Amino acid sequence: MPYKIGTKQTTRMVEQQIAERVLVAKDADPRITGKIIDLCAEAGVEVEWIESMEILGETCGIDVGAAMAAMIPDE
C-alpha cells in the first residue's frame, strides 16, 4: 500500500477522506502529532503508533525519519 509522508501530505489525505490509516511516530513532536490525532478522530481514521521516526521512515521506504504518514489505497 502506498504512503503519503509528512505532516502536510498526511493532513491533506485525511481531510480529503483518502487515508485508510495514519501512522504516527511515538517520538515525534506532540505539537505536530496532536493535531493529526484529533483530525483522525473526527474523520474516523485509524491511527497506528510506530516506535520511532526512524522506523517509520524505513517503513515508508525513505532514508530519513518521518513524523507521520498516511496509508492510501493503490491508485
Steps between C-alpha positions, in 0.01 A plus 500: 500500500643841409573772756473878503774612736525811714267729690355696207446195278350294783268781605384547140428127459290491819312819411421363152389168655760306301710368791414148613732513802748749640836394643646728769847479656497490880808725519363772270420845638161481679413850379499358148356156568221626726333681211499195273375275783203734553436522126505120467258465791258741331535324164482146641848408372696240698831615651786253537795592723851419376793478746713775342530746214792297368295178486208683338732639234634150430143363486417761236816423302683828561849561641394760758263499795133587465260631762191365325375340183161416351433161349297551184334257258687388190419735216 
